[in-house]
Amino acid sequence: MSCDLLQTGDYESLKGRLRTLGAQQVLSAQWVLRSTYTAVQLKDVLRQFIADQDRILVVEVGQEWASRRAFVNLATL
């Protein structure tokens, strides 16, 4: 999940919800998680935690990926 949080304010509720879903922050505005939710379902769950002007993108990633200096080791997810 990637997000552009355009409003100034407290997004701790969004971060808290992501953590309860088992998500881990890998870059400043990117989170990863394994979930049984579809991309649309996850977007709908997270939508309630962001402002109308904010943007989120939920993408299902397949088997192949690569990263450099991510905050967490994606291989452990």
Helices and strands as residue ranges (DSSP letters): E 2-4, H 12-20, E 24-27, E 30-32, H 39-47, E 55-57, G 74-76
